[in-house]
């Protein structure tokens, strides 16, 4: 039986990358899309959909869906969860949207009480491997001797900074060092910044052109420097990971899942 999929953020770049990939999988059935405006007939078909609904008009479509994949915007997801949160019962939810506010994160936790939910700042296999490697490095390279600075670059249309992936990498470093990220996070520097406190984790964002996504975690010591870098070359990579997650999560019990579980990388991220 085919897996019935609904894409939120249907006409966006990630939504469209998903449409192209789903067309290559006979076991996946693209039921429809959700976006800012309703589209039907030729208008929907131009984006590869039978129909595109809004958060307010998607109730019928949602009932027939096995898994919703969301790559929209923080506000778009928030609207969808506010309008339809209870109706996710019995279906799975994959969220790739970044820059989510605490209210949306709270609603996702509520949905995870009755449905399987997976939220990932980055769906690439390489980045998820990087999260584990960075955590392992942070356990060895102690805060007193190695300063951590995370540099990311993205296309100029990205609206949130630092990227969700940069924050996830910072989280891995903080976890490896056994401290909460919020207590050591420092977003860029300007003006009279004073001396750099040891243990601080710095974040720096470059924006320009069509850069798909690049992240470097620098561990800067007195006598040596380690740089761990990932460069995404094609956003189909994220669509591929999201579809892998969608196929994996259908039928799982309610709860909050991670990409690390999908990829079997838990042994690395847990540090055991
Ligand atoms: P995009 O701007 O090309 O597309 C966003 C889509 O969402 C558009 O179709 C837009 O109409 C729709 N949308 C925006 N606001 C909405 C609202 N209020 N209601 C309904 N629909 C709304 O963006 P993109 O490059 O496709 O990225 C989408 C999201 O996915 C971003 O948050 C981005 O950071 C994130 N992203 C995550 C990953 C990952 O691996 N987790 C990878 C790439 C992008």
py3Dmol code that shows the C-alpha trace and the ligand (Angstrom):
import py3Dmol

protein = """\
ATOM      1  CA  UNK A   1       0.000   0.000   0.000  1.00  0.00           C
ATOM      2  CA  UNK A   2       1.327   3.456  -0.835  1.00  0.00           C
ATOM      3  CA  UNK A   3       2.172   6.014   1.861  1.00  0.00           C
ATOM      4  CA  UNK A   4      -0.071   9.050   1.534  1.00  0.00           C
ATOM      5  CA  UNK A   5       1.851  12.314   1.923  1.00  0.00           C
ATOM      6  CA  UNK A   6       0.797  15.933   2.390  1.00  0.00           C
ATOM      7  CA  UNK A   7       3.416  18.680   1.904  1.00  0.00           C
ATOM      8  CA  UNK A   8       3.165  21.940   3.854  1.00  0.00           C
ATOM      9  CA  UNK A   9       5.130  24.739   2.164  1.00  0.00           C
ATOM     10  CA  UNK A  10       4.032  23.154  -1.111  1.00  0.00           C
ATOM     11  CA  UNK A  11       5.193  25.793  -3.571  1.00  0.00           C
ATOM     12  CA  UNK A  12       8.477  26.660  -1.819  1.00  0.00           C
ATOM     13  CA  UNK A  13      11.917  25.427  -2.819  1.00  0.00           C
ATOM     14  CA  UNK A  14      11.933  22.498  -0.403  1.00  0.00           C
ATOM     15  CA  UNK A  15       8.298  21.676  -1.182  1.00  0.00           C
ATOM     16  CA  UNK A  16       9.137  21.511  -4.861  1.00  0.00           C
ATOM     17  CA  UNK A  17      12.301  19.434  -4.261  1.00  0.00           C
ATOM     18  CA  UNK A  18      10.048  16.950  -2.394  1.00  0.00           C
ATOM     19  CA  UNK A  19       7.518  16.866  -5.250  1.00  0.00           C
ATOM     20  CA  UNK A  20      10.269  15.963  -7.746  1.00  0.00           C
ATOM     21  CA  UNK A  21      11.631  13.220  -5.504  1.00  0.00           C
ATOM     22  CA  UNK A  22       8.241  11.722  -4.602  1.00  0.00           C
ATOM     23  CA  UNK A  23       7.546  11.346  -8.343  1.00  0.00           C
ATOM     24  CA  UNK A  24      10.461   8.857  -8.462  1.00  0.00           C
ATOM     25  CA  UNK A  25       8.908   6.645  -5.729  1.00  0.00           C
ATOM     26  CA  UNK A  26       5.968   4.438  -6.729  1.00  0.00           C
ATOM     27  CA  UNK A  27       5.328   3.502  -3.085  1.00  0.00           C
ATOM     28  CA  UNK A  28       4.651   7.170  -2.191  1.00  0.00           C
ATOM     29  CA  UNK A  29       1.409   8.953  -3.019  1.00  0.00           C
ATOM     30  CA  UNK A  30       1.397  12.760  -2.995  1.00  0.00           C
ATOM     31  CA  UNK A  31      -2.126  13.592  -1.822  1.00  0.00           C
ATOM     32  CA  UNK A  32      -1.804  17.355  -1.890  1.00  0.00           C
ATOM     33  CA  UNK A  33      -0.180  20.456  -0.512  1.00  0.00           C
ATOM     34  CA  UNK A  34      -0.724  23.215   2.028  1.00  0.00           C
ATOM     35  CA  UNK A  35       0.415  26.800   1.457  1.00  0.00           C
ATOM     36  CA  UNK A  36      -0.654  30.425   1.888  1.00  0.00           C
ATOM     37  CA  UNK A  37      -3.214  30.258  -0.957  1.00  0.00           C
ATOM     38  CA  UNK A  38      -5.581  27.585  -2.270  1.00  0.00           C
ATOM     39  CA  UNK A  39      -4.850  26.315  -5.758  1.00  0.00           C
ATOM     40  CA  UNK A  40      -6.791  23.813  -7.869  1.00  0.00           C
ATOM     41  CA  UNK A  41      -6.717  22.420 -11.420  1.00  0.00           C
ATOM     42  CA  UNK A  42      -3.947  23.697 -13.664  1.00  0.00           C
ATOM     43  CA  UNK A  43      -2.726  26.143 -10.990  1.00  0.00           C
ATOM     44  CA  UNK A  44      -2.031  23.266  -8.575  1.00  0.00           C
ATOM     45  CA  UNK A  45      -0.726  20.963 -11.320  1.00  0.00           C
ATOM     46  CA  UNK A  46       1.856  23.589 -12.293  1.00  0.00           C
ATOM     47  CA  UNK A  47       3.450  22.836  -8.893  1.00  0.00           C
ATOM     48  CA  UNK A  48       2.974  19.049  -9.211  1.00  0.00           C
ATOM     49  CA  UNK A  49      -0.139  18.794  -6.971  1.00  0.00           C
ATOM     50  CA  UNK A  50      -3.732  17.668  -7.470  1.00  0.00           C
ATOM     51  CA  UNK A  51      -4.781  20.341  -4.981  1.00  0.00           C
ATOM     52  CA  UNK A  52      -3.189  22.895  -2.667  1.00  0.00           C
ATOM     53  CA  UNK A  53      -5.155  23.923   0.432  1.00  0.00           C
ATOM     54  CA  UNK A  54      -4.552  26.386   3.264  1.00  0.00           C
ATOM     55  CA  UNK A  55      -4.286  25.557   6.984  1.00  0.00           C
ATOM     56  CA  UNK A  56      -7.963  26.547   7.261  1.00  0.00           C
ATOM     57  CA  UNK A  57      -9.186  24.440   4.315  1.00  0.00           C
ATOM     58  CA  UNK A  58      -7.051  21.264   4.580  1.00  0.00           C
ATOM     59  CA  UNK A  59      -9.189  19.240   7.072  1.00  0.00           C
ATOM     60  CA  UNK A  60     -10.499  16.700   4.511  1.00  0.00           C
ATOM     61  CA  UNK A  61      -7.061  16.171   2.978  1.00  0.00           C
ATOM     62  CA  UNK A  62      -5.506  15.716   6.410  1.00  0.00           C
ATOM     63  CA  UNK A  63      -7.953  12.910   7.260  1.00  0.00           C
ATOM     64  CA  UNK A  64      -6.666  10.813   4.347  1.00  0.00           C
ATOM     65  CA  UNK A  65      -2.967  11.476   5.056  1.00  0.00           C
ATOM     66  CA  UNK A  66      -0.437   9.114   6.666  1.00  0.00           C
ATOM     67  CA  UNK A  67       2.328  11.690   7.019  1.00  0.00           C
ATOM     68  CA  UNK A  68       2.594  15.479   6.766  1.00  0.00           C
ATOM     69  CA  UNK A  69       5.986  16.924   5.790  1.00  0.00           C
ATOM     70  CA  UNK A  70       6.400  20.586   6.690  1.00  0.00           C
ATOM     71  CA  UNK A  71       9.026  22.872   5.130  1.00  0.00           C
ATOM     72  CA  UNK A  72       7.173  26.196   5.274  1.00  0.00           C
ATOM     73  CA  UNK A  73       8.016  29.055   7.643  1.00  0.00           C
ATOM     74  CA  UNK A  74       7.780  29.479  11.417  1.00  0.00           C
ATOM     75  CA  UNK A  75       4.519  31.413  11.026  1.00  0.00           C
ATOM     76  CA  UNK A  76       3.124  28.917   8.483  1.00  0.00           C
ATOM     77  CA  UNK A  77       3.711  25.939  10.771  1.00  0.00           C
ATOM     78  CA  UNK A  78       2.355  27.833  13.763  1.00  0.00           C
ATOM     79  CA  UNK A  79      -0.887  28.580  11.852  1.00  0.00           C
ATOM     80  CA  UNK A  80      -1.219  24.970  10.768  1.00  0.00           C
ATOM     81  CA  UNK A  81      -0.703  23.623  14.286  1.00  0.00           C
ATOM     82  CA  UNK A  82      -3.101  26.199  15.775  1.00  0.00           C
ATOM     83  CA  UNK A  83      -5.800  25.418  13.188  1.00  0.00           C
ATOM     84  CA  UNK A  84      -5.376  21.638  12.926  1.00  0.00           C
ATOM     85  CA  UNK A  85      -3.253  20.427  15.884  1.00  0.00           C
ATOM     86  CA  UNK A  86      -5.849  17.990  17.268  1.00  0.00           C
ATOM     87  CA  UNK A  87      -6.486  16.522  13.815  1.00  0.00           C
ATOM     88  CA  UNK A  88      -2.926  15.209  13.546  1.00  0.00           C
ATOM     89  CA  UNK A  89      -4.002  12.290  15.732  1.00  0.00           C
ATOM     90  CA  UNK A  90      -3.385   9.079  13.792  1.00  0.00           C
ATOM     91  CA  UNK A  91      -0.938  10.645  11.340  1.00  0.00           C
ATOM     92  CA  UNK A  92       2.782  11.294  11.496  1.00  0.00           C
ATOM     93  CA  UNK A  93       4.448  14.700  11.247  1.00  0.00           C
ATOM     94  CA  UNK A  94       7.897  15.535   9.874  1.00  0.00           C
ATOM     95  CA  UNK A  95       9.063  19.120  10.487  1.00  0.00           C
ATOM     96  CA  UNK A  96      12.002  20.698   8.665  1.00  0.00           C
ATOM     97  CA  UNK A  97      11.005  24.339   9.180  1.00  0.00           C
ATOM     98  CA  UNK A  98      13.577  26.245  11.222  1.00  0.00           C
ATOM     99  CA  UNK A  99      13.412  29.318  13.476  1.00  0.00           C
ATOM    100  CA  UNK A 100      10.414  27.905  15.398  1.00  0.00           C
ATOM    101  CA  UNK A 101       9.151  29.904  18.361  1.00  0.00           C
ATOM    102  CA  UNK A 102       8.540  28.319  21.792  1.00  0.00           C
ATOM    103  CA  UNK A 103       4.754  28.267  21.153  1.00  0.00           C
ATOM    104  CA  UNK A 104       5.174  26.057  18.068  1.00  0.00           C
ATOM    105  CA  UNK A 105       7.653  23.816  19.895  1.00  0.00           C
ATOM    106  CA  UNK A 106       5.116  23.453  22.730  1.00  0.00           C
ATOM    107  CA  UNK A 107       2.375  22.471  20.266  1.00  0.00           C
ATOM    108  CA  UNK A 108       4.685  19.881  18.674  1.00  0.00           C
ATOM    109  CA  UNK A 109       5.247  18.371  22.129  1.00  0.00           C
ATOM    110  CA  UNK A 110       1.458  18.191  22.599  1.00  0.00           C
ATOM    111  CA  UNK A 111       1.003  16.489  19.216  1.00  0.00           C
ATOM    112  CA  UNK A 112       3.780  14.016  20.102  1.00  0.00           C
ATOM    113  CA  UNK A 113       1.547  12.822  22.974  1.00  0.00           C
ATOM    114  CA  UNK A 114      -0.753  11.203  20.403  1.00  0.00           C
ATOM    115  CA  UNK A 115       1.260  11.032  17.129  1.00  0.00           C
ATOM    116  CA  UNK A 116       4.820  10.286  16.022  1.00  0.00           C
ATOM    117  CA  UNK A 117       6.673  13.568  15.361  1.00  0.00           C
ATOM    118  CA  UNK A 118      10.160  14.164  14.004  1.00  0.00           C
ATOM    119  CA  UNK A 119      11.737  17.613  14.078  1.00  0.00           C
ATOM    120  CA  UNK A 120      15.152  18.050  12.473  1.00  0.00           C
ATOM    121  CA  UNK A 121      17.109  21.240  11.848  1.00  0.00           C
ATOM    122  CA  UNK A 122      18.877  19.388   9.059  1.00  0.00           C
ATOM    123  CA  UNK A 123      17.907  16.220   7.202  1.00  0.00           C
ATOM    124  CA  UNK A 124      21.258  15.515   5.558  1.00  0.00           C
ATOM    125  CA  UNK A 125      23.041  12.300   6.503  1.00  0.00           C
ATOM    126  CA  UNK A 126      26.369  14.168   6.565  1.00  0.00           C
ATOM    127  CA  UNK A 127      25.180  16.843   8.997  1.00  0.00           C
ATOM    128  CA  UNK A 128      23.665  14.274  11.332  1.00  0.00           C
ATOM    129  CA  UNK A 129      26.983  12.430  11.303  1.00  0.00           C
ATOM    130  CA  UNK A 130      28.678  15.801  11.980  1.00  0.00           C
ATOM    131  CA  UNK A 131      26.477  16.329  15.061  1.00  0.00           C
ATOM    132  CA  UNK A 132      27.843  13.100  16.514  1.00  0.00           C
ATOM    133  CA  UNK A 133      31.464  13.855  15.546  1.00  0.00           C
ATOM    134  CA  UNK A 134      31.296  17.354  17.035  1.00  0.00           C
ATOM    135  CA  UNK A 135      29.852  16.009  20.290  1.00  0.00           C
ATOM    136  CA  UNK A 136      32.681  13.450  20.463  1.00  0.00           C
ATOM    137  CA  UNK A 137      35.293  16.171  19.766  1.00  0.00           C
ATOM    138  CA  UNK A 138      33.801  18.417  22.483  1.00  0.00           C
ATOM    139  CA  UNK A 139      34.155  15.626  25.050  1.00  0.00           C
ATOM    140  CA  UNK A 140      37.914  15.511  24.318  1.00  0.00           C
ATOM    141  CA  UNK A 141      38.688  19.180  23.572  1.00  0.00           C
ATOM    142  CA  UNK A 142      37.876  20.822  26.910  1.00  0.00           C
ATOM    143  CA  UNK A 143      36.467  24.344  27.279  1.00  0.00           C
ATOM    144  CA  UNK A 144      39.549  25.627  29.185  1.00  0.00           C
ATOM    145  CA  UNK A 145      41.862  24.837  26.241  1.00  0.00           C
ATOM    146  CA  UNK A 146      39.687  25.016  23.106  1.00  0.00           C
ATOM    147  CA  UNK A 147      37.406  27.927  22.114  1.00  0.00           C
ATOM    148  CA  UNK A 148      34.476  26.927  19.899  1.00  0.00           C
ATOM    149  CA  UNK A 149      33.311  29.213  17.106  1.00  0.00           C
ATOM    150  CA  UNK A 150      30.627  28.045  14.661  1.00  0.00           C
ATOM    151  CA  UNK A 151      30.455  29.698  11.240  1.00  0.00           C
ATOM    152  CA  UNK A 152      27.578  29.089   8.832  1.00  0.00           C
ATOM    153  CA  UNK A 153      26.761  30.375   5.319  1.00  0.00           C
ATOM    154  CA  UNK A 154      23.384  30.346   3.527  1.00  0.00           C
ATOM    155  CA  UNK A 155      21.614  31.908   0.547  1.00  0.00           C
ATOM    156  CA  UNK A 156      20.377  35.475   0.873  1.00  0.00           C
ATOM    157  CA  UNK A 157      16.694  34.519   1.157  1.00  0.00           C
ATOM    158  CA  UNK A 158      17.151  32.741   4.480  1.00  0.00           C
ATOM    159  CA  UNK A 159      15.267  34.712   7.152  1.00  0.00           C
ATOM    160  CA  UNK A 160      16.574  33.236  10.423  1.00  0.00           C
ATOM    161  CA  UNK A 161      20.068  33.306  11.958  1.00  0.00           C
ATOM    162  CA  UNK A 162      21.995  31.514  13.290  1.00  0.00           C
ATOM    163  CA  UNK A 163      20.758  28.568  11.235  1.00  0.00           C
ATOM    164  CA  UNK A 164      18.912  25.770  13.008  1.00  0.00           C
ATOM    165  CA  UNK A 165      21.815  23.489  12.075  1.00  0.00           C
ATOM    166  CA  UNK A 166      24.399  25.836  13.617  1.00  0.00           C
ATOM    167  CA  UNK A 167      22.367  25.854  16.842  1.00  0.00           C
ATOM    168  CA  UNK A 168      22.071  22.050  16.748  1.00  0.00           C
ATOM    169  CA  UNK A 169      25.871  21.824  16.345  1.00  0.00           C
ATOM    170  CA  UNK A 170      26.274  24.222  19.290  1.00  0.00           C
ATOM    171  CA  UNK A 171      23.904  22.009  21.265  1.00  0.00           C
ATOM    172  CA  UNK A 172      26.106  18.973  20.509  1.00  0.00           C
ATOM    173  CA  UNK A 173      29.199  20.837  21.719  1.00  0.00           C
ATOM    174  CA  UNK A 174      27.403  21.983  24.890  1.00  0.00           C
ATOM    175  CA  UNK A 175      26.079  18.472  25.525  1.00  0.00           C
ATOM    176  CA  UNK A 176      29.573  17.024  25.022  1.00  0.00           C
ATOM    177  CA  UNK A 177      30.799  19.494  27.668  1.00  0.00           C
ATOM    178  CA  UNK A 178      27.862  18.831  29.980  1.00  0.00           C
ATOM    179  CA  UNK A 179      26.528  22.424  30.044  1.00  0.00           C
ATOM    180  CA  UNK A 180      23.331  24.090  28.749  1.00  0.00           C
ATOM    181  CA  UNK A 181      23.913  25.932  25.448  1.00  0.00           C
ATOM    182  CA  UNK A 182      21.988  29.034  26.592  1.00  0.00           C
ATOM    183  CA  UNK A 183      24.550  29.672  29.338  1.00  0.00           C
ATOM    184  CA  UNK A 184      27.462  29.943  26.856  1.00  0.00           C
ATOM    185  CA  UNK A 185      25.844  31.030  23.567  1.00  0.00           C
ATOM    186  CA  UNK A 186      27.235  34.222  21.970  1.00  0.00           C
ATOM    187  CA  UNK A 187      25.729  35.470  18.674  1.00  0.00           C
ATOM    188  CA  UNK A 188      28.360  37.370  16.608  1.00  0.00           C
ATOM    189  CA  UNK A 189      30.513  40.177  18.033  1.00  0.00           C
ATOM    190  CA  UNK A 190      30.707  43.883  17.396  1.00  0.00           C
ATOM    191  CA  UNK A 191      32.107  46.927  19.186  1.00  0.00           C
ATOM    192  CA  UNK A 192      33.957  46.729  22.493  1.00  0.00           C
ATOM    193  CA  UNK A 193      33.247  43.083  23.269  1.00  0.00           C
ATOM    194  CA  UNK A 194      35.741  42.611  26.134  1.00  0.00           C
ATOM    195  CA  UNK A 195      37.862  39.499  26.471  1.00  0.00           C
ATOM    196  CA  UNK A 196      36.429  36.230  25.207  1.00  0.00           C
ATOM    197  CA  UNK A 197      35.271  34.192  28.217  1.00  0.00           C
ATOM    198  CA  UNK A 198      36.496  30.618  28.081  1.00  0.00           C
ATOM    199  CA  UNK A 199      33.677  28.168  27.432  1.00  0.00           C
ATOM    200  CA  UNK A 200      31.739  30.601  25.230  1.00  0.00           C
ATOM    201  CA  UNK A 201      30.307  29.129  21.989  1.00  0.00           C
ATOM    202  CA  UNK A 202      30.271  31.774  19.239  1.00  0.00           C
ATOM    203  CA  UNK A 203      27.891  31.823  16.243  1.00  0.00           C
ATOM    204  CA  UNK A 204      28.513  33.712  12.996  1.00  0.00           C
ATOM    205  CA  UNK A 205      26.239  33.868   9.951  1.00  0.00           C
ATOM    206  CA  UNK A 206      27.168  34.713   6.341  1.00  0.00           C
ATOM    207  CA  UNK A 207      24.295  35.393   3.899  1.00  0.00           C
ATOM    208  CA  UNK A 208      24.602  35.671   0.144  1.00  0.00           C
ATOM    209  CA  UNK A 209      23.882  34.329  -3.325  1.00  0.00           C
ATOM    210  CA  UNK A 210      22.469  30.825  -3.511  1.00  0.00           C
ATOM    211  CA  UNK A 211      24.651  29.026  -0.944  1.00  0.00           C
ATOM    212  CA  UNK A 212      22.702  25.849  -0.050  1.00  0.00           C
ATOM    213  CA  UNK A 213      24.237  25.523   3.426  1.00  0.00           C
ATOM    214  CA  UNK A 214      27.761  25.370   4.891  1.00  0.00           C
ATOM    215  CA  UNK A 215      28.764  24.845   8.523  1.00  0.00           C
ATOM    216  CA  UNK A 216      32.182  24.820  10.174  1.00  0.00           C
ATOM    217  CA  UNK A 217      32.763  24.105  13.844  1.00  0.00           C
ATOM    218  CA  UNK A 218      36.161  25.520  14.875  1.00  0.00           C
ATOM    219  CA  UNK A 219      37.885  24.202  17.998  1.00  0.00           C
ATOM    220  CA  UNK A 220      40.615  26.803  18.494  1.00  0.00           C
ATOM    221  CA  UNK A 221      43.405  25.870  20.909  1.00  0.00           C
ATOM    222  CA  UNK A 222      46.650  27.651  21.831  1.00  0.00           C
ATOM    223  CA  UNK A 223      48.783  25.435  19.591  1.00  0.00           C
ATOM    224  CA  UNK A 224      46.354  23.769  17.240  1.00  0.00           C
ATOM    225  CA  UNK A 225      42.993  24.275  15.602  1.00  0.00           C
ATOM    226  CA  UNK A 226      40.495  21.679  14.462  1.00  0.00           C
ATOM    227  CA  UNK A 227      37.848  22.557  11.870  1.00  0.00           C
ATOM    228  CA  UNK A 228      34.980  20.212  11.132  1.00  0.00           C
ATOM    229  CA  UNK A 229      33.102  21.292   8.001  1.00  0.00           C
ATOM    230  CA  UNK A 230      30.040  20.217   6.054  1.00  0.00           C
ATOM    231  CA  UNK A 231      28.976  21.680   2.700  1.00  0.00           C
ATOM    232  CA  UNK A 232      25.599  20.887   1.176  1.00  0.00           C
ATOM    233  CA  UNK A 233      25.694  21.024  -2.612  1.00  0.00           C
ATOM    234  CA  UNK A 234      22.061  20.412  -3.568  1.00  0.00           C
ATOM    235  CA  UNK A 235      18.895  20.907  -1.491  1.00  0.00           C
ATOM    236  CA  UNK A 236      17.493  17.651  -2.892  1.00  0.00           C
ATOM    237  CA  UNK A 237      19.728  16.201  -0.177  1.00  0.00           C
ATOM    238  CA  UNK A 238      17.353  17.526   2.528  1.00  0.00           C
ATOM    239  CA  UNK A 239      14.300  16.313   0.610  1.00  0.00           C
ATOM    240  CA  UNK A 240      15.885  12.840   0.378  1.00  0.00           C
ATOM    241  CA  UNK A 241      16.478  12.730   4.151  1.00  0.00           C
ATOM    242  CA  UNK A 242      12.960  14.014   4.900  1.00  0.00           C
ATOM    243  CA  UNK A 243      11.411  11.305   2.701  1.00  0.00           C
ATOM    244  CA  UNK A 244      13.571   8.660   4.362  1.00  0.00           C
ATOM    245  CA  UNK A 245      12.269   9.937   7.725  1.00  0.00           C
ATOM    246  CA  UNK A 246       8.662   9.968   6.437  1.00  0.00           C
ATOM    247  CA  UNK A 247       8.868   6.302   5.388  1.00  0.00           C
ATOM    248  CA  UNK A 248      10.559   5.342   8.664  1.00  0.00           C
ATOM    249  CA  UNK A 249       8.105   7.100  10.979  1.00  0.00           C
ATOM    250  CA  UNK A 250       4.776   5.839   9.614  1.00  0.00           C
ATOM    251  CA  UNK A 251       3.357   3.293  12.077  1.00  0.00           C
ATOM    252  CA  UNK A 252       5.703   4.262  14.927  1.00  0.00           C
ATOM    253  CA  UNK A 253       4.143   4.829  18.385  1.00  0.00           C
ATOM    254  CA  UNK A 254       3.456   8.439  19.479  1.00  0.00           C
ATOM    255  CA  UNK A 255       6.531  10.360  20.595  1.00  0.00           C
ATOM    256  CA  UNK A 256       9.268  12.753  19.538  1.00  0.00           C
ATOM    257  CA  UNK A 257      11.870  11.159  17.237  1.00  0.00           C
ATOM    258  CA  UNK A 258      15.218  12.346  15.855  1.00  0.00           C
ATOM    259  CA  UNK A 259      17.041  12.005  12.545  1.00  0.00           C
ATOM    260  CA  UNK A 260      19.799  10.293  14.468  1.00  0.00           C
ATOM    261  CA  UNK A 261      17.323   7.450  15.226  1.00  0.00           C
ATOM    262  CA  UNK A 262      16.291   7.234  11.557  1.00  0.00           C
ATOM    263  CA  UNK A 263      19.938   6.923  10.505  1.00  0.00           C
ATOM    264  CA  UNK A 264      20.975   4.608  13.360  1.00  0.00           C
ATOM    265  CA  UNK A 265      23.548   7.129  14.647  1.00  0.00           C
ATOM    266  CA  UNK A 266      22.420   7.149  18.288  1.00  0.00           C
ATOM    267  CA  UNK A 267      25.566   5.325  19.383  1.00  0.00           C
ATOM    268  CA  UNK A 268      27.585   8.389  18.258  1.00  0.00           C
ATOM    269  CA  UNK A 269      25.329  11.155  19.593  1.00  0.00           C
ATOM    270  CA  UNK A 270      24.800   9.515  22.978  1.00  0.00           C
ATOM    271  CA  UNK A 271      28.574   9.195  23.446  1.00  0.00           C
ATOM    272  CA  UNK A 272      28.217   5.639  24.796  1.00  0.00           C
TER     273      UNK A 272
END
"""
ligand_1 = """\
44
LIG
P 10.754 28.925 0.659
O 10.602 30.347 1.079
O 11.240 28.621 -0.714
O 9.339 28.179 0.833
C 8.497 28.371 1.944
C 7.082 27.921 1.567
O 6.243 28.060 2.713
C 6.457 28.782 0.453
O 5.700 27.959 -0.404
C 5.567 29.762 1.223
O 4.444 30.209 0.458
C 5.101 28.865 2.379
N 4.711 29.697 3.518
C 5.442 30.675 4.094
N 4.735 31.260 5.083
C 3.530 30.631 5.127
C 2.364 30.801 5.921
N 2.286 31.740 6.860
N 1.340 29.946 5.688
C 1.400 28.990 4.750
N 2.476 28.806 3.938
C 3.531 29.612 4.133
O 11.684 28.259 1.764
P 12.515 26.873 1.676
O 13.906 27.130 1.231
O 11.689 25.848 0.966
O 12.603 26.511 3.240
C 11.445 26.312 4.026
C 11.831 26.074 5.483
O 12.602 24.868 5.583
C 12.701 27.172 6.109
O 12.356 27.321 7.472
C 14.122 26.627 5.974
O 15.012 27.160 6.935
C 13.844 25.156 6.237
N 14.841 24.215 5.700
C 15.140 23.166 6.507
C 15.997 22.194 6.047
C 16.262 20.990 6.933
O 17.023 20.092 6.530
N 15.628 20.908 8.103
C 16.579 22.295 4.778
C 16.250 23.380 3.981
C 15.353 24.340 4.445
"""
view = py3Dmol.view(width=600, height=400)
view.addModel(protein, "pdb")
view.setStyle({"model": 0}, {"cartoon": {"style": "trace"}})
view.addModel(ligand_1, "xyz")
view.setStyle({"model": 1}, {"stick": {}})
view.zoomTo()
view.show()
